[in-house]
């Protein structure tokens, strides 16, 4: 994959993740935002379906016990998976041992941004009440579209930052990391499926 094509695919992947993330809470909930689906789609996008599926499965298992239900806003597993596959299969070409934790950091960063967005949406109640007093009608369509567009824009920008800024930096830093740190990452990557299995057993109530 040439550099221009690779970066174009990264931008396309950012747009894809921005749209798919809405499925987690805001729209549909058809499960297309689940990590295993996102990982497979991104793997196909970057012509490495196997690596994408492996990372997607790991993210799926590790995030099963933390779902965005009600007021709960855990680490964003959709963004985490998309960034992980982007780091491993995109232009940055990080080893999966590094791509997985980088993806989870991205999901954590997105969680903080989305928390701020949700707090900002508290003003919608006052806006709806004001509209009812003035015209007797709440502009649900306009308010919904504006907030969905805001969410997509934030998703897209977060993905682009990781693809175009963070990825290249990490690619240069990887070869300069201490050997012990790299070995620790590789060990953690080897244990990820087992840790994910433990999380899955906990999520489904199969506790000792």
N, C-alpha and C positions, 0 to 999 in steps of 0.2 A: 504494500500500500504506500503510494507516494505521499510526500508531506502535504501537498495541497489537498489531495483526496482525503487524507487522514484527518486534517483539520476540518474539512467540509463535513465529513462523517461525524466528527465530534459535535459540530454545530447542529447537525440533524439529530444526533442523539440527545443533545440538550433540549431541543424542541420536543422530541418524543417523550422524554422523561417529564417535562413540564406539563404535558397534557395527561399522561398516564397517572401522575400523582394526584390529580383531582379525583380519581376513582376511589382513593383510599377513604375519603370522608365526604367531599363536597358533591360529587356527581356519580350516579350509577351504582357504585359499589359492586361491580361485576367481577371483582377479583383480578382484573388485569393489572392492577398496581402491585400485586404481591411479588416479592423478590424473585421467586422461581420463574415467574412469567417475564418480569423485567430482565432478569439475567439472560434468559434464553433469547429474547428479542435483541438485546444489545450484543450478545454473542454473534447472532446472525448478521447484525449490522456491520460488525467489524470482522466478519469472516472467520470467527473462532467460536463456533457454537458450543463446543465442548467446554472451553474455559468459562464462557458466559454462564452455562448451565451449572457448572460446579460452584462458581461464586454465588450464583442465585440460590442454589440449594443451601449453601452455608449460611447466607444471610436470612433465608427463610426460616431455617431451624433456630438460629440464634435470636430471632425476633418474635417467635411465636408467643412468648409469654408477655409481650408488650404490644398491645393493640390500641389504636386510637379510638377509644370508646368514651362517649360522653365528654366530660371535662378533661379526661386523661389525654395528654399529648406526649407520647414517648418519642424517642429517636425516630426520625423519618426513615423507615426501612426501604422505601421506594428510591429515594435520593441516594441512600447509602449503597444500595445495590448498583444503581446506574453509574455512580462515581467509581465504585470498585471495578466494574467491568470496563469502564472507560479508561481507568488507569492501567489495567492489565492488558487490554486488547487494542486500545487506541494508540495514538502517537507517542504517549509517554512510555509505554511498554515496561511498566514496573512488574516485578515478579508478583505472583498472587499473594505471597506471604506479606508483601508490603501493601498491595492494592486493597486487601480486605480491611485492615485497620484504618487505612486512609479513607475508605468508603464510610466506615462507621463514624469517623471524625466529621466527615461532610454531613452525614445524617444528623449528628448532634448539633452542628452549627445551624443547619436548617431548622431544627427544632426551636432554637433560641429565636431565630428570625420569625418563625410562624407564631410563636408565643406573643411576640410584640404585635404582629398583625391581628391576632385575635383580640388582644386588649384594645387595639384601635377600633375594632368593629363594634365595641360596646356603644359607640355613638349612634349606631344604626337604629336602636330603639327610640332614641330621642328624635331622630330624623323622621321615623315612621309616624310617631305621635304628632309631630309638627305638621306633617303632610295631611294627616287625618283631620286635624283642626282647621287647616286652610282650605282643603279641597274635598275632604271626605273620602279620599282614595289614597292608598299606599302604592307607590310606584315599584311594585315588587320586581317587575322584569328589569327595570333599569338598575335597581340596587343589586339584584342578583348578578347581572352581567358584569357590573363594575367590580364586584368583589371577586368573582371568578377570574376576570381578566387580571386583577391585581395578583391573585395567587399564581396564575400561570406565569406572569412576568417575573415574579420573585423566584419561582422555580427555575425559569430559564436563565436568569442572571446568575444564580448560585451555581448551576451546572456549567455555565460558560466560564465563570471564574476558576473553577476547578480544572476545566479542560484546557483553557488557554493560558492560565497563570500558574496555578499550583502544580499541575502535571509536569510541565517542562522543568520547573525548579526541582521537583522531587527526582526527576530522571537524572539530573546532573549530580544531585546529592547522593544518590544511591551507591555509586561506586566509591564514595569517600567515607561511608559509614564504618564505624569500628566493626571488626570481625565478630566480636562477641554479640553486638547488637543484632547483626544480620543472622547469626546463629539462633538467637532468641526468637526472632521473627519467624524463622523457618520452623523452629520447634512448635511455636504457637499455631502456625498454619497446619502442621501435622496433627495437632490436637483439636483443631476447629470442628471436624465432623463429630468427634466424640462429645465435645462440649455442647454442640448443637443438639445431639441426641438427648443429652441430659436436660437441656432446656425444653425440648419437645415433650419428654416424659413428664416434666413438671407442669407444662402448660395443659396437658391432657389429664392431669390429676393422678398420674401413676407414681405416687411418692412412696418411698419405703416406710 
